[in-house]
Amino acid sequence: MKYRAILVERDSVMLPHLAGALKADADFDLAATYHDAEQALGQSSVFRPNLFLIDVDSPKGLKLLPDFIDFFPNADFLGMMEHWKADTAEKVIQAGALGSIVKPFRTRDILKAMEIYGRRGQKKPTRTMAFFSPKGHSGRTTLASVMALELARKSGESVALIDADLQFGDVSMFFDVVPQHNVVEASHDIRLLNPATLEAYFHPVGQGVWVMGGPVRPEHAELVEADRLIEVVRMAGSLFRYVLVDLPAGFNPISLALAEFADTDILVSMINSGQEVRHMKRSMKMFQMWDAYGKKIYPLFSGVKRCTPEQKKKIEEEFGRSVTKILPEESHITAITGSGRLLKDLPEDMPYVRAVDDMVGEIIAGRR
Amino acid sequence: MEGRRSIVIAVFSTSAGSGKTVTAINLAAGLAKEGYQTCLVDLDLQFGDVMGYLDMVGDVTLADAQAALMRDEASFRIEDYLAEYSCGGVSFSVLPPPKEINDAYLVDVDAVAEIISRMGGFNFIVLDMTAVFSTLNLAMLDMSTVINFMGRSDFLPSVKNYKVGYDTLLRFEYEERKICLVENRAEENDLINYRDVERLLGAKFYHRLPVDSQAVTRSIRMGRPLMFSAPLSPLTQSYWQLVGRYTNRSIAPRQVQEQEVPAEEEKHSGFSWFFKRGKNHAEGQVKG
């Protein structure tokens, strides 16, 4: 017996159904079942349970979830819902539970859910970060990729990188992988999926990072609706503690919708012809609307020659506001991404990586 | 339709940073220098660089042209919405992109097509585009006489996007001979050999432009096309040859236009290029 479980389900038809499945599995010892969450909260301690399955479609169950977690700090918690609801799933994680599963389920679904949710990392809300650049050739994908690796390495939690640059995305190539599924398929199927089945749409590249690649043909980009893609991103939040989204360049329905959805927007432009600061300035106008609502907006400049505090100040003067980070020009990093050696050959002591690492440290510490 | 008299060159690519804007500017300047009435249209509506690279400021933009066209189609004159670039006796028209990103969002594809077709007075219309298959770009590719399809071989993901882009163009049934494959940043000793890229694409490069980052930087800093800011650069010479190909004229390599080159410029950087060039530099040959 691995799990001494408490089942809280208000539906009187569903309850015996779920209970039956648990009773039939030797891995589970069904300690008690309840229709009422409040009663369960009051009585469960006598059974010394280490797993709670709580109906979170019921407002009471969802509301009392934080109290359960308070009372039973050593137990695992799974929310149960009849259909996947992103809002509820996010609240369940926010309360400190592992995540949610869709009813009805088999006991192996519970085990699978516990495995993937356990791997996710801390039982804290997902950080969703969108990477935006006004124009292409900005170092956006490089930054997103290196940040994904560094986030996973420093936090020990799992990180997803979704390639939403739907026509000409390079994420898979940077990691030298050929994912079986892509973002177009995931968006198409999302309403039939739950986190456990969505997992197969991500390709594990190792070191705690999973990627979802772009489509094979650029015209398939048209098949992706922004709201479906947002559903993919939200469900990915149950699987990964950090969900990074590499956006297409410029403002378009996809980049606008995802930048608006993400809690953090990282804007990046590569200093090259000298026009880039102006482009970023114009882009900021669009982002400032969201800034007011507590979204985190971080402008960065890549490809900076002579990466000094003075140089940063100079850029900031032209930009007219503070710049989160300046990233040095680094031909070595281009060689690494260009040949798909990001996983193997990313030296930690490279100035570029150190600069990204700084920011990653601040994100993990909750300062950014 | 009147506009069909003009030759429309769509400067297109499917990977960013492949030199579309620099190429569009230097094609326009070269064509103008050859005596053709030329208009350069900046179709990077949100973040166009043509005005910045040429150090121009314009009052009216494509957004104004569209508004006027929709207000009164009969009295619309495209000339009222063009800026004029002049340098060293060479001049060409520029249609600037909207000033505000919101206005860029409101640009209507049919209106742009109509505006381009009202440019019949020009011999050449050069379109500077974005690296994406958008509705606007597809409409423009449809209207174009040739597609100057740019790519670079020095970064593998760019090669992938070049291949994917080229295959897509063919799948969209653009005629092979309409697509002119132009390699930018061509180097003989590149990690990726251009012949391998040709093999991958299943087609030969129409033209290969050499690397001269210094010349490009100088050109942008001065706000002048390469023929005025870096006349000696092999890149400048290569653009002359490309202009020659599109005009079906053989243009002899230009000599330095001394009066246009500031005295302090380091000319050795330009010359060093000539010495490095291989004997069989394909981009150096003008056919016909």
Interface residues (C-beta under 8 A of the other chain):
Chain A: P134 K135 G136 H137 S138 Q167 F168 D170 M173 F174 R217 P218 E219 A221 P248 A249 G250 F251 N272 S273 G274 Q275 R278 H279 R282 S283 K285 M286 T334 T337 G338 S339 G340
Chain B: T14 S15 A16 G17 D44 Q46 F47 D49 G52 Y53 I101 A104 Y105 T130 A131 V132 F133 F155 L156 P157 K160 N161 V164 G165 T168 R171 T217 I220 R221
